[in-house]
Amino acid sequence: MSTRRFRLALFRLALVLAGPLLSLPPASAEEMLRIAMTATDIPATTGMPNDWEGLRFLGYPVFQGLVLWDLTHADRLATLRPGLAEKWEQAPDDKKTWIFHLRQGVKFHDGTDFNADAVIWNLDRYFNKDSPQFEAASSGITRARVPVLAGYKKIDDSTVALTTTKPVFYFPSMVVYVLFTSPASFEKAGHDWARVATLPAAGTGPFRITQVTPRQSVKLARWDGYWDAGHKAKVDSVLLLPIPEANTRLAALRSGQVDWIEVPPPDGIPSLKAAGYTISTNSYPHIWPWLYNMGATNSPLKDVRVRQALNYCVDRAAVVSLLNGTAEPAVGWLKPNDPAFGNPANRYGFDPAKGKALLAAAGYTAQKPLSFKVMISPSGSGQMVPLPMNELLQQNLKQACGVDVKFDVVEWQVLGSAGRLAPDNPGLRGAMALNASSASTDISIMARFFAAANFSPKGNNFEQWNDDKFEAALDSAANATNAATIQASFRAAHERLVDNPPWLYIVHDLSPRAMNKKVHGFVPAQSWFIDLTLISLH
């Protein structure tokens, strides 16, 4: 039996054996929605979660931003909507300055006021290393997500100004990732962010944190004082449980210990459907790639021919089959049906002959095969079932194009941190690629991941990829004044991501999740994020 078949046999066997190993809190009398996350631990609870699954469940539901996502539609990409700011605009005399008009009467969960002082206090937490409330971990995350922020100031109690390093029309799409915590939480904790995490911290969202059990669970309760009467939560509470192993999540759902699981194991989906469980999927902007370490000394991935070759060597259909159809082939950062995909010269498909020809032109043959290490995780936010997926790719690349790939398996949090390291940092342990999934929603995310100004360790351009045509397209979009120019620039930028690929594009997942019959009202938004206020149980 091949290694892959052996692993898949174990994968199926675990469906039977996982159930008795799980011990979770029983359902309570209150209307509690119990969700099994893919995380190995509870995400940070101080107001800036330390991974994307944390942002999904412990970010926007509890701590909000000046700008929010509209997550009420499943048939179109999520758009921005007013949040803690009622409106915003670029200053008429300075396109680098944005004026945000704050919503009046908003309270944090601890009863204190949300106002301009709270905004500045939180921005100092992230951007001012000399402030008493500065928090290095949250700062690193937020700086990477808003790399163009140059300054900020209070205009009056209900107005703040944020300044960028250059004119950037899509700046609100970056501001959506800056969340706000009550300054009183920090004071109550004696200026200790570790204590803030377990107080718990106060936000302004439709749910408040009521209990934090380290490494086990976080409980949220509906916040009846929520400022948006039209978006108040329907359930009494939400219990979030980190369960990284897919089959253990499945067992928890089948036994009635949870109501909802993220990423059911692919082999378990048919039986779940047959048993009457709801399987939710939707095409949405998210990609599961390998990020090339192009900047490392002697990296074989400096050569564009190698990067293109790998994209021709991958059998994406086999990965989709392994996932039981819960993914789509990825041949670029965006999906081919996206209006901004463009018309790149390279149309990646499974073409081993073309892949081997490109590798040979770069000096890699059967006598001198391409060999490199990839850092991967066993689970985590957006990672689906990464061990069997990566094992399939390992065999695929070897058989199709003679490429030898070895894996360094680390925890998801370690992998996420690795993406912010410099190319030769010892923390990468010689990895020439990282398998880290990513949202691919809009041009602001594109700029954050691929702009030359955001090279790691300063920003999220782990690859240290620099393409002049891409930079020109980004500049055009940043200074655009009409939608047509913005869209044309977006297309031109994406064409460069395909033809000069900084990533190995593998699949776009369909955000699979499974729920029992009690869960109603869920909308699978075309976004990484979801709206928990829509959910009811009956």
C-alpha positions in Angstrom: 0.0 0.0 0.0 1.3 3.5 -0.9 2.0 6.0 1.9 -0.8 8.1 0.7 -3.3 5.2 0.7 -2.1 4.2 4.1 -2.7 7.8 5.4 -6.2 7.9 3.8 -7.0 4.5 5.5 -6.0 6.0 8.8 -8.1 9.1 7.9 -11.2 6.9 7.5 -10.5 4.7 10.5 -10.4 7.8 12.7 -14.0 8.5 11.8 -14.9 5.4 13.9 -12.4 5.8 16.7 -12.4 9.6 17.3 -15.8 9.8 19.1 -15.0 8.3 22.5 -11.8 10.4 22.8 -13.7 13.7 22.9 -14.9 15.4 26.0 -16.8 18.7 25.6 -19.2 20.7 27.8 -22.8 19.4 27.5 -25.5 21.6 26.0 -27.0 24.1 28.5 -30.6 25.3 29.0 -29.8 28.6 27.3 -29.8 28.8 23.5 -26.1 28.2 23.0 -24.5 27.8 19.6 -21.5 25.5 20.0 -18.8 25.8 17.2 -15.8 23.6 16.7 -12.9 25.6 15.2 -9.9 24.2 13.4 -7.5 26.1 15.7 -5.1 24.3 18.0 -5.8 26.8 20.7 -8.2 29.6 21.5 -7.3 32.8 19.5 -6.1 35.9 21.3 -8.9 37.6 23.2 -7.4 41.0 23.7 -9.2 42.6 20.7 -6.7 41.7 17.9 -6.9 37.9 17.3 -3.7 36.3 16.3 -5.0 34.4 13.2 -7.7 34.7 10.6 -10.0 32.1 12.2 -9.7 34.2 15.4 -10.7 37.3 13.4 -13.7 35.4 12.1 -15.0 34.3 15.5 -13.3 36.5 18.1 -12.7 39.6 16.0 -15.8 41.2 14.4 -18.4 39.5 16.6 -16.8 41.1 19.7 -14.4 43.9 18.7 -15.3 46.1 15.8 -13.6 48.7 13.5 -14.5 52.0 12.0 -15.4 50.1 8.8 -17.2 46.7 8.7 -18.1 44.0 6.2 -21.6 43.5 4.8 -21.9 39.7 5.3 -25.6 39.3 4.7 -25.4 38.1 1.1 -24.2 34.8 -0.4 -24.6 35.7 -4.1 -21.9 38.4 -4.4 -18.6 39.5 -2.9 -18.9 41.1 0.5 -18.6 44.8 0.5 -17.8 47.4 3.1 -20.4 49.1 5.3 -20.2 51.8 8.0 -19.2 50.5 11.4 -18.0 52.6 14.3 -17.6 55.4 11.8 -20.9 56.5 10.2 -19.1 57.9 7.2 -15.6 58.8 5.9 -14.1 60.7 3.0 -10.7 61.9 1.7 -9.9 65.4 2.7 -10.7 67.7 -0.2 -7.3 69.4 0.0 -5.2 66.3 0.7 -5.8 62.9 -0.8 -3.5 61.3 1.8 -5.8 62.2 4.6 -9.0 60.4 5.4 -11.6 61.9 7.8 -13.7 59.4 9.8 -16.9 60.6 11.5 -17.6 58.4 14.5 -21.0 57.0 15.4 -22.5 58.7 18.5 -23.8 56.9 21.6 -21.7 53.7 21.2 -20.7 52.0 24.4 -18.1 49.3 25.1 -19.3 46.2 26.8 -18.0 47.6 30.1 -20.2 50.7 29.8 -17.5 53.2 28.8 -17.8 55.5 25.8 -16.5 54.8 22.4 -15.2 58.1 21.1 -12.2 59.8 19.4 -10.0 59.4 22.5 -10.7 55.6 22.4 -9.7 55.5 18.7 -6.4 57.3 19.3 -5.7 55.2 22.4 -6.1 52.0 20.3 -4.0 53.3 17.4 -1.3 54.1 19.9 -1.6 50.5 21.1 -0.7 49.4 17.6 1.5 52.1 16.2 3.2 54.0 19.0 5.9 51.9 20.6 6.4 54.5 23.3 2.8 54.4 24.5 2.0 52.7 27.9 -0.6 50.5 26.1 1.7 49.4 23.2 1.4 45.7 22.5 4.1 44.2 20.3 2.1 41.1 19.2 -1.0 43.1 18.1 1.2 45.8 16.6 3.0 43.4 14.3 -0.3 42.1 13.0 -2.0 45.5 12.6 1.0 47.2 11.0 1.2 44.4 8.4 -2.5 44.8 7.6 -2.3 48.6 7.3 1.2 49.2 6.0 0.4 52.6 4.5 -0.7 54.4 7.7 1.6 57.3 8.4 -0.2 59.2 11.2 -3.5 59.9 13.0 -5.0 62.6 15.1 -8.2 63.6 16.9 -10.1 66.5 15.3 -12.9 66.5 17.9 -14.7 64.0 20.1 -16.5 62.4 17.2 -14.0 62.9 14.4 -10.5 61.5 13.6 -8.1 61.9 10.7 -5.9 59.1 9.4 -3.0 59.9 7.1 -1.4 57.6 4.6 2.1 57.5 3.2 0.7 58.2 -0.3 -2.8 58.5 -1.8 -4.5 55.1 -1.6 -8.2 55.0 -2.8 -8.6 51.5 -1.2 -7.5 52.6 2.3 -11.0 51.9 3.9 -10.4 48.2 2.9 -7.4 48.2 5.1 -9.0 50.1 8.0 -11.6 47.3 8.2 -8.9 45.2 9.9 -8.2 47.7 12.8 -10.3 46.7 15.8 -11.0 48.6 19.0 -10.8 47.4 22.7 -12.0 49.4 25.7 -9.1 51.4 27.3 -10.8 50.6 30.6 -10.0 46.9 30.1 -6.3 47.7 30.1 -6.6 49.9 33.2 -8.6 47.2 35.0 -5.9 44.6 34.2 -3.1 46.8 35.7 -1.6 47.6 32.3 -1.0 43.9 31.6 -2.3 42.6 28.2 -1.9 39.0 29.4 -4.5 39.8 32.1 -6.7 41.7 29.7 -7.0 38.4 27.7 -8.8 36.7 30.7 -10.7 39.6 32.2 -12.2 39.4 29.6 -11.6 42.4 27.4 -14.5 44.7 26.3 -15.4 45.5 22.7 -18.4 47.1 21.0 -19.7 44.2 19.0 -23.0 42.2 19.1 -21.4 39.6 21.4 -19.3 40.1 24.5 -16.8 37.6 26.0 -18.0 36.2 29.3 -15.6 33.3 29.9 -12.1 32.4 28.8 -10.8 28.9 29.6 -7.2 28.8 28.4 -6.6 26.2 25.7 -10.1 24.9 26.0 -12.9 27.4 25.1 -14.2 30.9 24.9 -17.9 31.8 25.7 -19.6 34.7 24.1 -23.0 36.2 25.2 -25.4 38.3 23.3 -24.8 42.0 24.0 -28.2 43.6 24.4 -26.7 47.0 24.5 -25.4 46.7 20.9 -25.5 50.0 19.0 -27.0 48.5 15.8 -30.6 47.4 16.7 -31.0 45.8 13.3 -28.0 43.5 13.9 -28.6 42.2 17.4 -27.8 38.5 17.9 -30.6 36.0 18.0 -28.9 33.2 20.1 -28.2 33.7 23.8 -24.6 32.6 23.6 -21.8 31.1 21.5 -19.2 28.6 22.7 -16.0 28.4 20.7 -13.9 25.3 20.9 -10.5 24.7 19.3 -10.5 21.1 17.8 -7.7 20.9 15.3 -8.2 17.3 14.2 -10.9 17.0 11.5 -12.3 13.6 12.6 -12.5 14.7 16.2 -14.6 17.6 15.0 -16.8 15.2 13.1 -17.3 13.0 16.1 -18.3 16.0 18.2 -20.9 17.0 15.7 -22.3 13.4 15.4 -22.5 13.0 19.1 -24.4 16.2 19.6 -21.6 17.9 21.6 -21.3 20.8 19.0 -23.8 22.2 16.6 -21.4 23.4 13.9 -17.9 22.3 12.7 -15.5 24.1 10.5 -14.0 22.0 7.7 -15.5 18.5 8.0 -13.2 15.8 6.8 -13.9 15.2 3.1 -14.5 11.5 3.6 -17.2 12.3 6.1 -19.3 14.6 4.0 -21.4 12.0 2.1 -22.4 10.3 5.4 -23.2 13.6 7.0 -25.5 14.6 4.1 -27.2 11.2 4.3 -27.8 11.7 8.0 -29.5 15.0 7.4 -26.8 17.4 8.5 -26.4 20.7 6.6 -23.2 21.0 4.5 -22.5 24.6 3.6 -20.2 25.6 0.8 -19.7 28.6 -1.3 -17.3 30.0 -3.8 -15.5 32.8 -2.1 -12.2 34.7 -2.2 -9.7 32.5 -0.5 -6.7 30.5 -1.7 -4.6 27.6 -0.5 -1.1 28.1 -2.0 2.6 27.6 -1.4 4.4 30.9 -0.8 7.8 30.9 -2.6 10.8 31.9 -0.5 12.4 33.8 -3.4 14.7 36.0 -1.3 16.6 33.2 0.5 20.3 32.8 -0.4 20.7 30.2 -3.2 16.9 29.8 -3.4 16.0 27.8 -6.6 12.8 29.8 -6.7 14.5 33.0 -7.7 14.2 31.7 -11.3 10.8 32.5 -12.7 11.0 29.4 -14.9 11.0 27.3 -11.8 8.1 29.1 -10.3 6.1 28.7 -13.5 7.1 25.1 -13.9 5.7 24.1 -10.5 2.4 25.7 -11.5 2.3 23.5 -14.6 3.3 20.4 -12.6 0.5 20.4 -10.0 -2.5 18.2 -10.6 -5.1 20.4 -9.1 -8.0 18.2 -10.1 -6.5 15.4 -7.9 -6.5 17.8 -4.9 -10.1 18.7 -5.6 -11.0 15.0 -5.8 -9.3 14.4 -2.4 -11.4 17.1 -0.9 -14.6 15.6 -2.2 -15.3 18.6 -4.4 -15.1 21.2 -1.6 -12.5 23.2 -3.5 -11.8 24.7 -7.0 -8.6 24.7 -9.0 -6.5 27.8 -8.5 -4.5 29.1 -11.5 -3.9 32.6 -10.1 -4.5 34.6 -7.0 -8.0 35.3 -8.2 -10.4 32.9 -9.8 -10.6 32.7 -13.6 -14.2 34.0 -13.6 -13.2 37.1 -11.6 -13.4 40.3 -13.7 -10.0 41.3 -12.5 -8.3 38.0 -13.5 -7.2 39.5 -16.8 -5.6 37.8 -19.7 -2.2 36.5 -18.6 0.2 34.8 -21.0 0.3 31.7 -18.8 -2.7 29.5 -18.5 -1.7 27.0 -15.8 -3.1 23.5 -16.0 -1.7 20.0 -15.4 1.0 19.9 -18.1 4.0 17.9 -16.9 5.8 18.1 -20.2 5.7 21.9 -20.1 6.7 21.9 -16.5 9.7 19.6 -17.1 10.8 21.7 -20.1 10.8 24.8 -18.0 12.7 23.0 -15.2 15.3 21.8 -17.7 15.8 25.3 -19.1 16.5 26.4 -15.5 19.0 23.5 -15.1 16.9 20.9 -13.3 16.8 17.4 -14.9 16.4 13.8 -13.8 20.1 13.8 -13.1 19.9 17.0 -11.2 16.4 17.2 -9.8 14.8 20.2 -8.1 14.6 19.7 -4.4 13.4 22.0 -1.6 11.6 22.0 1.8 8.1 23.4 2.5 6.9 24.4 6.0 3.4 23.2 6.5 0.9 22.8 9.5 -1.2 19.9 10.6 -4.3 22.1 10.9 -5.3 25.7 11.3 -7.2 28.7 10.0 -8.1 28.1 6.4 -5.8 25.2 6.0 -8.6 22.6 5.4 -6.9 19.1 5.8 -3.3 20.1 5.0 -1.5 16.8 5.8 -3.2 14.6 3.2 -3.3 17.5 0.7 0.4 18.2 1.0 1.3 14.5 0.8 -0.7 14.2 -2.4 1.2 17.2 -3.8 4.5 15.7 -2.7 3.8 12.5 -4.7 2.3 14.4 -7.6 5.4 16.6 -8.1 7.7 13.7 -7.8 5.8 11.5 -10.3 4.9 14.3 -12.8 8.1 16.4 -12.9 10.7 14.6 -10.7 10.6 17.3 -8.0 11.7 16.2 -4.5 9.8 18.0 -1.8 10.3 17.5 2.0 8.1 18.9 4.7 8.7 20.6 8.0 5.5 20.3 10.0 4.9 23.0 12.6 1.9 24.4 14.5 -0.3 26.9 12.7 0.8 29.8 14.9 4.4 29.0 14.1 3.7 28.9 10.4 1.8 32.2 10.6 4.7 33.9 12.3 7.2 32.4 9.8 5.4 34.4 7.1 6.7 37.6 8.7 10.4 36.5 8.8 13.2 37.6 6.6 14.2 35.0 3.9 17.3 33.6 5.6 15.9 33.8 9.2 16.9 30.7 11.1 13.2 30.4 12.2 12.4 29.2 8.7 14.7 26.2 9.1 15.7 26.3 5.5 12.2 26.3 4.1 11.9 27.5 0.5 8.1 27.7 0.7 5.3 28.1 3.2 1.9 26.5 2.9 -0.3 29.3 4.3 -3.8 30.0 3.1 -5.0 33.5 2.4 -7.9 35.7 1.7 -8.0 37.1 -1.9 -10.8 39.6 -1.6 -9.6 42.9 -3.2 -6.8 45.0 -4.3 -5.9 46.2 -0.8 -5.2 42.6 0.2 -3.2 42.2 -3.0 -1.1 45.3 -2.2 -0.5 44.0 1.4 0.8 40.7 0.2 2.7 41.6 -2.9 3.8 45.3 -2.9 7.6 45.7 -2.8 7.2 48.2 0.1 5.9 45.4 2.3 8.9 43.0 2.2 9.1 40.8 5.2 9.9 41.3 8.1 8.2 44.7 7.7 5.1 43.4 6.0 3.4 40.4 4.4 5.5 40.1 1.2 7.2 37.0 2.5 8.5 36.2 -1.0 10.2 39.6 -1.3 8.7 39.6 -4.8 9.2 42.8 -6.8 7.7 43.4 -10.3 7.9 46.8 -11.9 4.7 46.3 -14.0 2.8 45.2 -10.9 4.0 48.3 -9.0 2.9 50.6 -11.8 -0.5 49.0 -11.8 -0.8 49.4 -8.0 0.2 53.1 -8.3 -2.4 53.6 -11.0 -5.1 52.1 -8.9 -4.1 54.0 -5.8 -4.4 57.3 -7.6 -7.5 56.4 -9.7 -10.6 58.5 -9.6 -13.0 56.3 -11.5 -14.1 52.6 -11.3 -12.9 51.8 -14.8 -9.4 52.8 -14.1 -9.4 51.0 -10.8 -10.6 47.8 -12.5 -8.1 48.0 -15.4 -5.3 48.5 -12.9 -6.5 45.5 -10.8 -6.5 43.3 -13.9 -3.0 44.5 -15.0 -1.6 43.8 -11.5 -3.2 40.3 -11.4 -1.8 39.4 -14.8 1.7 39.9 -13.4 0.9 37.6 -10.4 0.1 34.9 -12.9 3.0 35.4 -15.4 5.6 36.1 -12.7 4.2 34.0 -10.0 5.3 34.6 -6.4 3.1 31.6 -5.3 2.3 28.1 -6.3 -1.4 28.4 -6.9 -3.2 25.1 -5.8 -6.9 25.4 -4.9 -9.5 27.9 -3.8 -11.5 26.2 -1.0 -15.3 26.4 -0.8 -15.4 27.1 2.9 -17.0 23.8 3.9 -18.7 23.5 7.2 -21.3 21.1 8.6 -24.2 22.0 11.0 -26.9 20.1 12.7 -30.6 20.7 11.9 -31.1 23.1 14.8 -28.9 25.8 13.1 -30.9 28.3 11.0 -30.3 31.6 9.3 -26.6 31.0 8.4 -25.5 33.0 5.3 -22.3 31.6 3.6 -21.0 35.1 2.7 -18.5 35.4 -0.1 -15.9 36.5 2.5 -13.6 34.8 5.0 -15.9 36.3 7.6 -19.4 35.4 8.7 -22.3 37.2 10.5 -23.1 35.2 13.7 -26.0 37.6 14.5 -28.1 35.9 11.8 -28.0 32.5 13.4 -30.9 31.1 15.4 -31.4 27.6 17.0 -34.7 25.8 17.2 
